[in-house]
Amino acid sequence: MTRIDAELAMPAPDAVVALAAALADPARDAAILYYGSTLRTGDLSGILDFYRLTRRPHRRGVRGLLEAALWPEVSYHEVEHGGVTLRAKVATLPLKVFRRAAEGRTLDTTIWARFVQPAQRVWSADAAAAGAAAEACAAAVVTAARYAAALGPGNGPADAFWTALFRRTYAAEFRVESAGRADTVMAAAAARYADLLPLAWAVGGVAFENRAGDLQPAKAGLPGWTLVSLAGKPLNIARLAKAAFTFEGAARYAAWKVERHTGIRIPVTPFAERYPLLAAPGAWLRLRREQAARSKRT
């Protein structure tokens, strides 16, 4: 859909573009997409979320097999820009895999549920790669809209269908946020979602009636939810278990989160950088001692 391509092409803040350029590897990467809460709020002091779409698998050997089964690869980065430290969490996976998931050809919800939401294409290798990324994001919108028709009411306004979709996907995934977070996501761009729904249904072959904004989709032929819902938490738990061993920059990411939430700085040693799981108990003990010391001083 041309609307999605136009959204992706909207200019992002200079700092975000600079960070994406610092992350990109032109020999390997096809495109980098920026999405998530900082895009919605404009607050760049937190973690910026990116999807790095590669031309081919990112890893080889055992890591490559893990990546193929439990994508994406996740990494944490800190980049200086204009005297400010920007922080990014990057999910990396092949563009072909991203496209297949966006089209709903897997049991995974994470791609189409995220990229029906606003995103920006902040780096691309060339026009062909930019177009392929846009096509995949447009497919995510169509897939999400078809599930919204299946999970939403028999008839109602567009927001009723999107809210039903986001609540169900949040509940299906193993996430820290509650399903109520879905209302916040939808409300941040309610007019956009209202415009997109009938357009996506038309592209996705969903027959519907529109009586002055009261939408009534035909339920026949819509995707089923049972298997997708059952697979959601196991898939996410498996990814978390994998990330415990493969998350690049995990120690620095954890240290930043601890300092942001407690004000306590935990130094990241070379050992912790290389073996974050082994270093975690010592870091936890140090945090507890510092918290106890602060409590005594107050």
N, C-alpha and C positions, 0 to 999 in steps of 0.2 A: 504494500500500500504506500502510495506516495506520501501520505501524511506521516507515516512512521519514519520514512527517509528524511523528511523535512525536520522532524523532531530531533533525530540523531545528529543532523547537521547544524543544529543551533549552537552558537559559540558558547563554549564553557569558559569559566574564569581562567585568566592567564596562568595562574599557579597550577591549576588542574592540568592544563595542556602541557605545561613544562614538566610536571611530574610524569605524565604519561609518556612523553618523549624520552625522559630519562630511563623509564622502565622498558621501552620498546627495543627489540632486536630485529632490525629490518631483514636480516637473513632468515629469520625463523617465523616472525609474527606476521599475521595478516591484518589484525585490527585490535584496538583496545577500546572497550566500552566502559563508561563511567555511569554508575547507578547508585541507588541507595539513599540513606537518610541525609547525608551531607549535600547531595544534589537537591533534595527537597527543601532543606533549610538554608543552604548557603554557608553554613558554619564549617569552615575548613580546619578548625582546631582539633577536630576528632579524627577518626579513621576514615579515609576515603576508600571507597570500594570500587574495584576494577575487575573486569573480566578480560583477560588477555587470550585472544583467539589465535591459535597457531596454524601454520600451513600443514603441519605434520605432528605426529605424537611428540610430546615434550621429552620423554624419557625412553631409555632402552633397558634391557635386562629385566630384573625382578621389579624395579620401580616402574618400568614401562608396562608390565603386566598389571600391576596395581592400578596404574593410571587408567588403563583401558577398562578395568572393571569398576573402579571407584573414583572416577573423575569428580572434581578437578584436583589438580595440584594446588596447594595453597602456600602463599609466602607473605612475609611482612617486610616492608621497606621503609626506610627513613631517608628523605632527600631534602637538602637545603635549597631554599629558593627565596631570594630577596631577604636573606637574613632570618628567615623563618623555617623551622623544621616541619615539613609535610610528612604525614604518615599514611601509608597505604597498605591495605590488605588486598592481595591479588589472587584471583582464581584463574588458573591456566588450564586450557583444554583445547583440543583441535577444533577448528571451525566446523568441520564435518560432523563431529560429535555434537557440538552445540546446535547445529541445524537439525539433526535428527531428534534431539530432545525437545527443541522448540516446536517441532511439528507434532509432538505428542506420540512419537514412535517408540517411546520407552515408558516404563512405569514411573519414571522420575517426574516430580512436579517442579523442582527447583528452578529450572530454566524458564519455562513459560510463565510460571507464577511471578517471577521477578521481572522478566522483560516485557510483560504486558504493562508494567509500570514505566514511567518516564526514564529515559536513558539518553546519553550523549556519546557519539562516536568521537573520541578525543584524539585518536591517532589511527592512521591506516597506511598500509604499505603502498597502495596504489588505488586507482579508481575501481578496478575489478574487485579487490578485497573489500573496499568500502561498500560496494553494491551487494556483495555476498553477505556481509554482516547485516546490512539493512534488510535483506530478504529473510534472513533467519529471525530477526527481531519482529518483522511483520508476521511471520509464521507463528511466533510465540503469542502475538495478540489474537490471531485467529483461533489458535488452540485454546487459549484461556477463555475466549468468548464462547466457544462451543461447550466447554465445561460449565461456564456460567449459565448457559441455557439449560443444561442438564440438572444443575444443582439449585438453580433459582426457583422462584415461585411459578405457578402456572401463567400468571400475568402480573405486570407491575411496572414501575419505573425502572430505568436502567440501573440506578444505584442499588435496588433490591437484588438484582442479579449479581452485580460485582461484589456487594457485601457478602452475599452467600458464598461466592467463590473464594474470596480471601479468607473468610472465617474457616472454611473447610480445609483449605490448603495449609493455613497456619496450624490447625488442629492435627492435620495428618503428619506434618513434619515434626521432628524432634527439635524444638526451638525454645530459647529462653523466654521469648515474648509470648504473651497469652494470645488466644484467638481474638481478643478484643482489640489488639493492635491493628487488625485488619481494617477496622473502621477508620482509624487515623490515616492509614495508607490511602484508602479510597477518598476520604474527605479532602486530602491535600490537592486533589485535581479532579473534583467531582464532575465539572463541566466537560473535561477532556474525556473521561470514561463514558459519560452520557453520549457524546458524539461518536465515540469509537464503536460502541456496542452494535448498533444497526449496520454500520459499515462492515465490521468484522463478520457479523452473521451473514451478510450478503456474499462476502468473499468465501466464507466457509460453508456455504450451501445450507444454512439454517433457514428454513421457511418461517416467516413470522408476520404478524399483523401489528401495525402501529396506529393506535387510536389516540392521537394527540398526546403522545408520550407514554401511553400505557401499552407496553410491549407484551405480545403473547407469542412465544416461539412454539413451533411444532416440536414435540419431544422425541418423535421417531427418528432413529438414526444417529442419536447423540452418543458420545462416548460414555462408557460405563465408569463408575467410580470405585466400586468395591475393591478390585485388585490394586488400583492406584493407592487407595487409602491404606490398605493393609501393608503395602510395601513401603510407605512413607517413613515411618519411624525406624524400621530395621535398616533401610538404606542410609538414613542420616546417622544412626548410631555407628554403622560400619565405617562411614566416612570420618566420623570423629575419632574412632579407634585408629584408623589409618593416619589421620593427621597428627596423632600423638607421636608418631615415629617419623613423619615426613614433612611436617610443617616447618618450612625454612624461616628462620628468624623468630621461632616461637618464644625463646627466652626474652628477647628484646620486646616482643609484643606483650608478653605477660608482665614484664617489668613496667612498661608504660601504663598498662591498665591498672596495676597496683598503685603506682604513683598518682595517677589521675583520680582514683577513688579514695585513697587514704592519705595522700601527701607524703608517703614514705618512699624514698628512692632505694631500690634494690640494685646494687651493681651487677652488671652482666659480665661474668668472667669468660675467658676463652673456653674453659671447660663447660660452663653453662650454655654457651652458644653452640657447642658441638654436641653436648649430651643434656638437653633440657630436662628430660624425664629424671635422669639421675641427680641432677642439680636441684630439682624442685623441692625435695624435703628440706634441704639446707636453706633454701630461699624462704620457705614457709616459716621455719624456726626463726630466722632472722627477722622476718616481718612480725611475728608474735612477740619477740623480745622487744622490738622497737615500740610496738603498740603498748606493751606493758610499761615500758619506761616512760612513755608519754603520759600514760594514765597516772603514774605516780607523781609526775611533775605537776599535774593539774589537780 
